[in-house]
Amino acid sequence: MAIAYELEPPPNPHGGPLPVTYVLTGDAVVQKRDSFIPRWRTLASLAEAKAYLAAQVEARLQRGFTLVGPREVADEVPHVEVGRDLTIAFDTETRRMTAHFQDADEPPSEEKFAALHACLRRREPHSLHVATEGDWQGLELAQTLVPSLKAFIFDWQTAPRQARCSVGDVAHILAACPSLTRACVSGASSLSATRHESLRELHFMGAPLHPSILPALAASDFPALETLGLSHEDWRHLSIDEIVQVLGAIKARSWPRSASTECPRSRSWTPWAPPRRRGR
Amino acid sequence: MSALEVMDAVGAAAPPWTLTLVDVNFDFVEETLEILERRPALRGKLRLASEVLFGEEVDQLAAAGVAATADWRSLIPPKVYRSW
């Protein structure tokens, strides 16, 4: 077994530091939750690992963090590196897998998708977060996925890059993951009319959204849907009537509890977006 | 298209769902109250996420059936999926 030390940052309405967890696993200390891929530090002995861990925890406490735990957790699994530009991490406790494609120049090869598929089949995660720093076009990620997934996230790109990033038809992703309850897809991924029995929460973020999204939402059937989030870089090209019509046409057993719309003046969800001065 | 226009159009359509508008700089309280007068179906079905509302404005909106919050980050990615 491993030991986890969770540290919660002091409350900060403007964002502030992220929570962090240190896990002592064998002679290694794994730092996670504050970075996309967990950071491993392997020490020469258990005693050194404990000393390193104590110093890290103490440093955070001095910065106002609150310690939760420690508590016993399952041993951590080292992340997998496929070539130089794909890192796959798996969190044993949350059963969350993260696939980070770092290559900014080339779309992923079949070999890399095959490696991701193998990891998915081996670990059967409940959640998958795919991130890319490159341009993805003409790709179909759906064939890589596995039915164990309950949450799917495709998000990492900067807003300018979103227009050049797609995981294909999101309807295919939903079809590949019948147990999916939550999905968040950024970029220019398309959507065709579909039906999904268990999807409760669905977010699309685009700069801009693919033109197929709104008509397909109107023609789709999501009997379990409770929350629909739409973030669009520039709403000026869409009519309000169209948006209202689409939201009204979504066939959900109980209507979405919330339809979130990010408006153009806020455009960015970056925590450093400065508030406008009030001229009162 | 502004948040007020969306609010007005959704209010006119009177859908059964709750509308959440995330606009970190939204401070059109008087205009919102005017829309609520015209579109009473919005009362109790509108949430506003803005960083620039004063406490008394939040109270004013609450009295009109609008839930206002400064914690817009928890409503949209990436924070919304951090625990998925």
Interface residues (C-beta under 8 A of the other chain):
Chain A: P13 G15 R96 S127 H129 A151 I153 D155 R182 C184 S186 H203 M205 G229 S231 W235 R236 L238 I240 D241 I243 V244 L247 G248 W255 P256 R257 S258 A259 S260 T261 E262 C263 P264 R265 S266 W269 P271 A273 P275 R276 R278
Chain B: M1 S2 A3 E5 V6 A9 V10 A12 A13 P15 P16 W17 T18 L19 T20 L21 V22 D23 V24 N25 F26 D27 R47 E51 V52 A70 D71 W72 R73 L75 I76 P77 P78 V80 Y81 W84
